Amino acid sequence: MAENSNSGGIGGLYFIVGGLVVVAGIGFFLYNGGHLGGGHSSSTTTEKTSVTAPAPAGSTTTTTTEKTTH
C-alpha cells in the first residue's frame, strides 16, 4: 500500500495556525482595554476648553470646544 508522506505536516500546520489565532485574539482583547463588547464603558470624560483672544476693533472672540470620551 502507498503511504501518504504529507499527513504528518498538516497537524503541525493546524497547530501553528491555531496558535496565531489565539495570539491575535489576545492582542485584540488587550488593544480594546479588556472590553469585548462595544459601548459598555464604565467611565465618561468630558473636557471643555475655552480660548479668549482679542479681535480687531476692541471686541473679543471666544471659542469653546467640548470633547467627550466614553
TIVO-2410 file (N, C-alpha, C; in nm, 3 decimals):
# residues 70
REC num residu      c1      c2      c3 atome chaine
REC   1      M   0.083  -0.118   0.000     N      A
REC   1      M   0.000   0.000   0.000    CA      A
REC   1      M   0.088   0.124   0.000     C      A
REC   2      A   0.039   0.226  -0.062     N      A
REC   2      A   0.112   0.352  -0.066    CA      A
REC   2      A   0.079   0.435   0.057     C      A
REC   3      E   0.182   0.497   0.112     N      A
REC   3      E   0.162   0.580   0.231    CA      A
REC   3      E   0.165   0.727   0.191     C      A
REC   4      N   0.084   0.806   0.259     N      A
REC   4      N   0.082   0.950   0.234    CA      A
REC   4      N   0.186   1.013   0.325     C      A
REC   5      S   0.295   1.060   0.269     N      A
REC   5      S   0.403   1.115   0.350    CA      A
REC   5      S   0.375   1.259   0.395     C      A
REC   6      N   0.271   1.323   0.345     N      A
REC   6      N   0.241   1.461   0.382    CA      A
REC   6      N   0.142   1.472   0.497     C      A
REC   7      S   0.089   1.363   0.547     N      A
REC   7      S  -0.014   1.371   0.650    CA      A
REC   7      S   0.039   1.421   0.783     C      A
REC   8      G   0.165   1.401   0.815     N      A
REC   8      G   0.221   1.447   0.942    CA      A
REC   8      G   0.241   1.597   0.946     C      A
REC   9      G   0.264   1.661   0.834     N      A
REC   9      G   0.288   1.805   0.828    CA      A
REC   9      G   0.162   1.887   0.845     C      A
REC  10      I   0.048   1.831   0.814     N      A
REC  10      I  -0.079   1.904   0.824    CA      A
REC  10      I  -0.114   1.932   0.970     C      A
REC  11      G  -0.089   1.837   1.058     N      A
REC  11      G  -0.118   1.858   1.200    CA      A
REC  11      G  -0.035   1.972   1.258     C      A
REC  12      G   0.090   1.981   1.217     N      A
REC  12      G   0.176   2.089   1.262    CA      A
REC  12      G   0.129   2.224   1.211     C      A
REC  13      L   0.080   2.226   1.088     N      A
REC  13      L   0.028   2.350   1.030    CA      A
REC  13      L  -0.097   2.396   1.104     C      A
REC  14      Y  -0.186   2.301   1.136     N      A
REC  14      Y  -0.306   2.335   1.214    CA      A
REC  14      Y  -0.267   2.391   1.351     C      A
REC  15      F  -0.165   2.333   1.414     N      A
REC  15      F  -0.120   2.380   1.544    CA      A
REC  15      F  -0.068   2.524   1.535     C      A
REC  16      I   0.009   2.554   1.435     N      A
REC  16      I   0.066   2.689   1.417    CA      A
REC  16      I  -0.045   2.790   1.389     C      A
REC  17      V  -0.137   2.758   1.300     N      A
REC  17      V  -0.246   2.849   1.267    CA      A
REC  17      V  -0.335   2.871   1.389     C      A
REC  18      G  -0.363   2.767   1.465     N      A
REC  18      G  -0.443   2.781   1.587    CA      A
REC  18      G  -0.375   2.871   1.688     C      A
REC  19      G  -0.244   2.857   1.702     N      A
REC  19      G  -0.168   2.944   1.793    CA      A
REC  19      G  -0.173   3.089   1.750     C      A
REC  20      L  -0.164   3.113   1.620     N      A
REC  20      L  -0.171   3.251   1.569    CA      A
REC  20      L  -0.310   3.312   1.593     C      A
REC  21      V  -0.414   3.231   1.581     N      A
REC  21      V  -0.550   3.281   1.606    CA      A
REC  21      V  -0.566   3.319   1.754     C      A
REC  22      V  -0.512   3.236   1.843     N      A
REC  22      V  -0.520   3.266   1.987    CA      A
REC  22      V  -0.442   3.394   2.018     C      A
REC  23      V  -0.323   3.408   1.964     N      A
REC  23      V  -0.242   3.528   1.988    CA      A
REC  23      V  -0.312   3.652   1.934     C      A
REC  24      A  -0.374   3.643   1.816     N      A
REC  24      A  -0.447   3.757   1.760    CA      A
REC  24      A  -0.567   3.793   1.847     C      A
REC  25      G  -0.636   3.693   1.901     N      A
REC  25      G  -0.750   3.719   1.989    CA      A
REC  25      G  -0.707   3.788   2.118     C      A
REC  26      I  -0.598   3.745   2.177     N      A
REC  26      I  -0.546   3.809   2.298    CA      A
REC  26      I  -0.502   3.951   2.268     C      A
REC  27      G  -0.437   3.971   2.154     N      A
REC  27      G  -0.394   4.106   2.115    CA      A
REC  27      G  -0.513   4.199   2.096     C      A
REC  28      F  -0.620   4.150   2.034     N      A
REC  28      F  -0.741   4.230   2.015    CA      A
REC  28      F  -0.804   4.266   2.150     C      A
REC  29      F  -0.807   4.170   2.242     N      A
REC  29      F  -0.862   4.193   2.375    CA      A
REC  29      F  -0.783   4.301   2.448     C      A
REC  30      L  -0.652   4.295   2.443     N      A
REC  30      L  -0.568   4.395   2.511    CA      A
REC  30      L  -0.576   4.531   2.440     C      A
REC  31      Y  -0.588   4.531   2.308     N      A
REC  31      Y  -0.598   4.656   2.233    CA      A
REC  31      Y  -0.725   4.732   2.271     C      A
REC  32      N  -0.833   4.661   2.300     N      A
REC  32      N  -0.959   4.724   2.339    CA      A
REC  32      N  -0.965   4.753   2.488     C      A
REC  33      G  -0.858   4.743   2.559     N      A
REC  33      G  -0.855   4.774   2.701    CA      A
REC  33      G  -0.930   4.672   2.785     C      A
REC  34      G  -0.940   4.550   2.740     N      A
REC  34      G  -1.006   4.446   2.816    CA      A
REC  34      G  -1.157   4.441   2.799     C      A
REC  35      H  -1.211   4.514   2.703     N      A
REC  35      H  -1.356   4.515   2.678    CA      A
REC  35      H  -1.385   4.440   2.549     C      A
REC  36      L  -1.469   4.337   2.560     N      A
REC  36      L  -1.503   4.260   2.441    CA      A
REC  36      L  -1.619   4.323   2.365     C      A
REC  37      G  -1.718   4.376   2.436     N      A
REC  37      G  -1.836   4.436   2.372    CA      A
REC  37      G  -1.815   4.585   2.348     C      A
REC  38      G  -1.891   4.640   2.257     N      A
REC  38      G  -1.880   4.783   2.230    CA      A
REC  38      G  -1.985   4.863   2.304     C      A
REC  39      G  -1.951   4.983   2.344     N      A
REC  39      G  -2.047   5.074   2.406    CA      A
REC  39      G  -2.079   5.048   2.551     C      A
REC  40      H  -2.003   4.965   2.619     N      A
REC  40      H  -2.029   4.936   2.759    CA      A
REC  40      H  -1.920   4.992   2.848     C      A
REC  41      S  -1.881   5.113   2.824     N      A
REC  41      S  -1.776   5.176   2.902    CA      A
REC  41      S  -1.831   5.223   3.035     C      A
REC  42      S  -1.752   5.204   3.140     N      A
REC  42      S  -1.798   5.242   3.274    CA      A
REC  42      S  -1.756   5.384   3.311     C      A
REC  43      S  -1.673   5.448   3.231     N      A
REC  43      S  -1.629   5.582   3.264    CA      A
REC  43      S  -1.652   5.676   3.146     C      A
REC  44      T  -1.686   5.801   3.177     N      A
REC  44      T  -1.706   5.903   3.076    CA      A
REC  44      T  -1.626   6.026   3.117     C      A
REC  45      T  -1.554   6.083   3.023     N      A
REC  45      T  -1.473   6.201   3.048    CA      A
REC  45      T  -1.518   6.312   2.955     C      A
REC  46      T  -1.545   6.430   3.011     N      A
REC  46      T  -1.580   6.546   2.931    CA      A
REC  46      T  -1.476   6.655   2.956     C      A
REC  47      E  -1.423   6.708   2.850     N      A
REC  47      E  -1.320   6.810   2.859    CA      A
REC  47      E  -1.367   6.933   2.784     C      A
REC  48      K  -1.368   7.049   2.851     N      A
REC  48      K  -1.407   7.175   2.788    CA      A
REC  48      K  -1.287   7.268   2.786     C      A
REC  49      T  -1.266   7.331   2.671     N      A
REC  49      T  -1.157   7.424   2.654    CA      A
REC  49      T  -1.213   7.554   2.598     C      A
REC  50      S  -1.184   7.665   2.666     N      A
REC  50      S  -1.226   7.796   2.619    CA      A
REC  50      S  -1.104   7.882   2.592     C      A
REC  51      V  -1.103   7.948   2.479     N      A
REC  51      V  -0.993   8.036   2.441    CA      A
REC  51      V  -1.053   8.172   2.409     C      A
REC  52      T  -1.004   8.276   2.476     N      A
REC  52      T  -1.049   8.411   2.451    CA      A
REC  52      T  -0.932   8.491   2.394     C      A
REC  53      A  -0.956   8.554   2.280     N      A
REC  53      A  -0.850   8.630   2.215    CA      A
REC  53      A  -0.906   8.764   2.170     C      A
REC  54      P  -0.823   8.868   2.175     N      A
REC  54      P  -0.870   8.998   2.127    CA      A
REC  54      P  -0.888   8.996   1.975     C      A
REC  55      A  -0.993   9.058   1.930     N      A
REC  55      A  -1.021   9.069   1.788    CA      A
REC  55      A  -1.002   9.215   1.746     C      A
REC  56      P  -1.000   9.243   1.617     N      A
REC  56      P  -0.986   9.382   1.572    CA      A
REC  56      P  -1.100   9.470   1.623     C      A
REC  57      A  -1.075   9.595   1.640     N      A
REC  57      A  -1.171   9.698   1.682    CA      A
REC  57      A  -1.215   9.679   1.826     C      A
REC  58      G  -1.130   9.620   1.910     N      A
REC  58      G  -1.156   9.614   2.053    CA      A
REC  58      G  -1.255   9.509   2.099     C      A
REC  59      S  -1.311   9.428   2.012     N      A
REC  59      S  -1.404   9.323   2.055    CA      A
REC  59      S  -1.326   9.196   2.088     C      A
REC  60      T  -1.388   9.105   2.158     N      A
REC  60      T  -1.322   8.979   2.191    CA      A
REC  60      T  -1.397   8.862   2.126     C      A
REC  61      T  -1.322   8.760   2.095     N      A
REC  61      T  -1.377   8.640   2.035    CA      A
REC  61      T  -1.351   8.523   2.129     C      A
REC  62      T  -1.454   8.447   2.161     N      A
REC  62      T  -1.439   8.330   2.248    CA      A
REC  62      T  -1.474   8.205   2.169     C      A
REC  63      T  -1.385   8.108   2.175     N      A
REC  63      T  -1.407   7.979   2.108    CA      A
REC  63      T  -1.412   7.871   2.216     C      A
REC  64      T  -1.518   7.791   2.216     N      A
REC  64      T  -1.532   7.684   2.313    CA      A
REC  64      T  -1.539   7.551   2.239     C      A
REC  65      T  -1.456   7.457   2.283     N      A
REC  65      T  -1.453   7.324   2.224    CA      A
REC  65      T  -1.483   7.223   2.334     C      A
REC  66      E  -1.574   7.131   2.307     N      A
REC  66      E  -1.609   7.028   2.405    CA      A
REC  66      E  -1.579   6.892   2.344     C      A
REC  67      K  -1.505   6.811   2.420     N      A
REC  67      K  -1.466   6.679   2.374    CA      A
REC  67      K  -1.516   6.578   2.476     C      A
REC  68      T  -1.596   6.481   2.433     N      A
REC  68      T  -1.649   6.380   2.522    CA      A
REC  68      T  -1.589   6.245   2.483     C      A
REC  69      T  -1.534   6.175   2.582     N      A
REC  69      T  -1.476   6.045   2.561    CA      A
REC  69      T  -1.553   5.944   2.643     C      A
REC  70      H  -1.591   5.834   2.579     N      A
REC  70      H  -1.665   5.728   2.650    CA      A
REC  70      H  -1.573   5.612   2.678     C      A
***
